[in-house]
């Protein structure tokens, strides 16, 4: 059955990459959450998508120029419909601690495509291993050199290539770098690719899928997962597809 991953948590209904969004995804019954990880000035792992805090907090400036303590002073919720003013930027450690009490899968996206984040891979792996969550974590990213490094450091953790355009035999390319999953952009993903990839043992998790008709289509195609801002909606669609 196609799994439902909540993109940055239930980011269509709650402020992205915050505990209100993650807890809502758990509440509605999502199979997993997707989040973004980068580094602070003092090299702590924090969960935030943009390289600046401008869009999703009441602060300004680069994430990399803030210490963790300084980031924790920011309001990461009021920008979103104004009703989550207590939301803060989480650390990866806080999320992994929370995961000790549920069965969710976790897709960690590395945010080191345009920004150099030294030792990001080692620091993330250290936390995953410390919490014994390798079997529930997928690491994805657009920086495929970084995914290769993850694979070399810990081949037991699944890596998945994120990509925007159609690739020829993406499973072959993924295998070269040691990745075992494919995370393609929804508009460039068709049934033939999904079918062949899944047959070859490469799970296809399509992002970011918010329209009900497209959700229904991809579930019928048999992809391993869809990554969506609206996990509650996607779960209802999946239920309808499997009732028929």
C-alpha positions as CSV (number, residue, x, y, z in Angstrom):
1,X,0.0,0.0,0.0
2,X,1.2,3.5,-0.9
3,X,2.6,5.2,2.2
4,X,1.7,8.8,3.0
5,X,4.6,11.0,4.1
6,X,3.8,14.5,5.5
7,X,5.9,17.1,3.7
8,X,7.6,19.2,6.4
9,X,5.0,17.7,8.6
10,X,1.3,18.5,7.9
11,X,2.6,21.8,6.4
12,X,-0.7,22.6,4.6
13,X,-2.5,22.9,7.9
14,X,0.3,23.8,10.4
15,X,3.6,25.8,10.3
16,X,6.1,23.7,8.4
17,X,9.0,21.8,10.1
18,X,7.6,22.4,13.6
19,X,6.2,20.1,16.2
20,X,2.6,21.2,15.6
21,X,3.0,20.1,12.0
22,X,4.7,16.8,13.0
23,X,2.1,16.0,15.7
24,X,-0.8,16.7,13.3
25,X,0.7,14.3,10.8
26,X,0.9,11.6,13.6
27,X,-2.6,12.5,14.7
28,X,-4.2,12.0,11.3
29,X,-2.4,8.7,10.8
30,X,0.4,9.5,8.3
31,X,3.0,6.7,7.7
32,X,5.9,9.1,7.9
33,X,7.1,12.7,7.9
34,X,9.6,14.5,5.7
35,X,11.8,17.3,7.1
36,X,14.8,19.4,6.3
37,X,18.1,19.5,8.2
38,X,20.9,22.0,8.3
39,X,23.5,23.4,10.7
40,X,23.6,26.4,13.1
41,X,26.6,28.6,13.7
42,X,27.6,26.3,16.6
43,X,27.1,23.2,14.4
44,X,23.9,21.9,15.8
45,X,21.4,20.1,13.6
46,X,18.2,22.0,13.2
47,X,15.0,21.4,11.2
48,X,14.3,24.2,8.8
49,X,13.9,24.4,5.0
50,X,15.2,27.8,3.9
51,X,18.8,28.9,4.4
52,X,17.4,32.1,6.0
53,X,14.9,32.4,8.9
54,X,13.1,35.2,7.1
55,X,10.1,33.3,5.6
56,X,9.1,31.0,8.5
57,X,10.1,33.0,11.7
58,X,9.9,36.5,13.0
59,X,13.7,36.8,12.5
60,X,16.0,37.7,9.6
61,X,19.3,36.4,8.4
62,X,21.0,33.2,7.7
63,X,20.4,30.1,9.7
64,X,24.1,29.5,9.7
65,X,24.7,32.8,11.4
66,X,22.6,31.9,14.4
67,X,23.6,29.7,17.4
68,X,21.0,27.2,18.5
69,X,20.1,29.2,21.5
70,X,19.5,32.3,19.3
71,X,17.3,30.3,16.9
72,X,15.3,28.9,19.9
73,X,14.3,32.5,20.7
74,X,12.5,32.9,17.4
75,X,8.8,32.5,16.8
76,X,8.4,29.8,14.0
77,X,4.6,29.6,14.1
78,X,2.8,32.9,14.0
79,X,3.5,33.6,10.3
80,X,1.2,30.6,9.5
81,X,-2.4,31.8,10.2
82,X,-1.1,33.3,13.4
83,X,-2.3,30.5,15.7
84,X,0.9,28.6,16.6
85,X,2.9,31.4,18.3
86,X,4.6,28.9,20.6
87,X,6.1,26.9,17.8
88,X,9.9,26.9,17.7
89,X,12.6,25.6,15.3
90,X,13.2,22.0,16.4
91,X,16.5,20.2,16.6
92,X,16.9,16.9,14.9
93,X,17.6,15.4,18.3
94,X,14.2,16.6,19.6
95,X,12.5,15.0,16.6
96,X,14.4,11.7,17.1
97,X,13.5,11.7,20.8
98,X,9.8,12.2,19.9
99,X,10.1,9.3,17.4
100,X,10.9,6.9,20.3
101,X,7.2,7.1,21.2
102,X,5.7,6.4,17.7
103,X,6.2,4.2,14.7
104,X,6.5,6.9,12.0
105,X,9.1,6.7,9.2
106,X,11.3,9.7,8.9
107,X,12.6,11.2,5.6
108,X,15.5,13.6,6.3
109,X,16.4,15.9,3.4
110,X,19.9,17.3,3.4
111,X,20.0,21.0,2.8
112,X,23.6,21.3,1.5
113,X,23.1,21.8,-2.3
114,X,24.0,25.5,-2.5
115,X,25.6,25.8,0.9
116,X,28.6,24.1,2.3
117,X,27.7,22.4,5.6
118,X,30.9,20.6,6.8
119,X,30.4,17.2,8.4
120,X,26.6,17.4,8.0
121,X,26.5,13.7,7.0
122,X,28.6,12.5,10.0
123,X,26.6,14.5,12.5
124,X,23.2,13.2,11.2
125,X,24.4,9.6,11.1
126,X,25.7,9.9,14.7
127,X,22.2,11.0,15.9
128,X,20.3,8.3,13.9
129,X,22.7,5.6,15.3
130,X,22.4,7.0,18.8
131,X,18.7,6.7,18.7
132,X,18.8,3.3,17.0
133,X,16.5,4.5,14.2
134,X,18.4,3.4,11.1
135,X,15.5,1.0,10.1
136,X,13.0,3.9,10.1
137,X,15.0,6.6,8.4
138,X,15.5,7.5,4.7
139,X,18.0,10.2,3.8
140,X,17.3,12.2,0.6
141,X,18.8,15.2,-1.1
142,X,19.7,16.9,-4.3
143,X,23.4,16.8,-3.4
144,X,24.1,13.2,-4.6
145,X,27.8,13.4,-3.6
146,X,26.5,13.8,-0.1
147,X,24.2,10.7,-0.5
148,X,27.2,8.7,-1.7
149,X,29.1,9.8,1.4
150,X,26.2,8.7,3.7
151,X,26.1,5.3,1.9
152,X,29.8,4.8,2.4
153,X,29.6,5.7,6.1
154,X,26.5,3.6,6.8
155,X,25.2,1.4,4.0
156,X,22.4,0.2,6.2
157,X,20.6,3.5,6.0
158,X,18.5,4.0,2.8
159,X,19.4,6.9,0.7
160,X,17.1,8.3,-2.0
161,X,17.9,10.6,-4.8
162,X,15.8,13.8,-5.1
163,X,15.5,15.1,-8.7
164,X,13.4,17.5,-10.7
165,X,13.7,16.3,-14.3
166,X,13.1,13.0,-16.0
167,X,16.1,10.7,-15.7
168,X,16.9,7.8,-18.0
169,X,16.8,4.6,-16.0
170,X,17.0,6.5,-12.7
171,X,17.4,3.2,-10.8
172,X,20.7,2.5,-12.6
173,X,22.0,6.0,-11.7
174,X,20.8,5.6,-8.1
175,X,22.6,2.3,-7.7
176,X,25.9,3.9,-8.8
177,X,25.9,6.2,-5.8
178,X,24.5,3.6,-3.4
179,X,21.0,5.0,-3.2
180,X,18.1,2.6,-3.0
181,X,15.1,5.0,-3.4
182,X,13.8,7.5,-6.0
183,X,12.2,10.7,-5.0
184,X,11.1,12.4,-8.3
185,X,9.1,15.6,-8.8
186,X,5.5,14.8,-9.4
187,X,5.0,16.6,-12.8
188,X,7.8,14.6,-14.3
189,X,6.8,11.2,-13.0
190,X,4.8,8.7,-15.1
191,X,3.3,5.3,-14.7
192,X,5.9,3.5,-16.8
193,X,8.8,4.8,-14.7
194,X,7.0,3.9,-11.4
195,X,6.2,0.4,-12.6
196,X,9.7,-0.4,-13.7
197,X,11.4,1.1,-10.7
198,X,9.2,-0.7,-8.3
199,X,9.7,-4.0,-10.1
200,X,13.4,-3.5,-9.9
201,X,13.2,-2.9,-6.1
202,X,13.6,0.8,-6.1
203,X,10.8,2.5,-4.1
204,X,9.4,5.6,-5.7
205,X,8.2,8.3,-3.3
206,X,6.8,11.2,-5.3
207,X,6.9,14.9,-4.2
208,X,5.0,17.2,-3.6
209,X,1.5,15.9,-4.3
210,X,-1.4,18.1,-3.0
211,X,-4.2,17.6,-5.6
212,X,-6.6,14.8,-4.9
213,X,-6.8,13.6,-8.5
214,X,-3.0,13.3,-8.7
215,X,-2.9,11.5,-5.3
216,X,-5.5,9.0,-6.6
217,X,-3.6,8.5,-9.8
218,X,-0.2,7.8,-8.1
219,X,-1.8,5.5,-5.6
220,X,-3.3,3.5,-8.4
221,X,0.1,3.5,-10.2
222,X,1.4,1.7,-7.1
223,X,4.2,4.0,-6.0
224,X,5.7,3.3,-2.6
225,X,4.8,6.7,-1.2
226,X,3.5,10.2,-1.9
227,X,4.9,13.2,-0.1
228,X,2.2,15.7,0.6
229,X,1.5,18.9,2.5
230,X,-1.9,17.5,3.3
231,X,-1.5,14.0,4.8
232,X,-5.1,13.9,6.1
233,X,-6.5,14.5,2.6
234,X,-4.1,11.9,1.1
235,X,-5.1,9.3,3.7
236,X,-8.8,9.8,2.7
237,X,-7.9,9.4,-0.9
238,X,-6.0,6.2,-0.2
239,X,-9.0,4.9,1.7
240,X,-11.3,5.6,-1.2
241,X,-9.0,4.0,-3.7
242,X,-8.7,0.8,-1.7
243,X,-12.4,0.6,-1.0
244,X,-13.2,0.1,-4.7
